[in-house]
């Protein structure tokens, strides 16, 4: 499974692609950060983020896209920009027909480090270890995007297959009972 992880942000939007299957170490495909200047108006910043995510999807052809679920922060301005970038990421993936999963920061940290309260340095170190890199990807947004992709491979892929199996079973039951179409 190939997953594009997106750590949304208006100033820095982390992008990371990994290949992997549950139970095995994933492999790094690509990592980067979309940067937009603070002096550019928000709509144009979002257009730049949209174009870059679209290009990454075209280039890397993921099986799924994992986006960090936006949570309330103390700084309303920051959370708004993050939420807008997350919305653009989900829109681009959905428009292209890719399944989109949202993972909370604590879920990702727990998957990568074993602790939902791990700091950015610990997440970066574990991402480097998991992907067999000499150093943690920089800036932290890049490491966070890879952590999202790894989390989805390890957790989301299994969850998606379970949901698909449940839905197939429901359809079969409906068909047997004469209610399916």
Buried (B, 14 or more C-beta within 10 A) or exposed (E): BBBBBBBBBBBBBBBBBBBBEEEEEBEBBBBBBBBBEEEEEEEEBBBBBBEBBBEBBEEBEBBBBBBBBBEEEEEEEEBBBBBBBBBBBBBBBEEBEBBBBBBBBBBBBBBBBEEEEBEBEBBBBBBBEBBEBEEBBEBBBBBBBBBBBBBBBBBBBBEBEEEEEEEEEEEEEEEEEEEEE
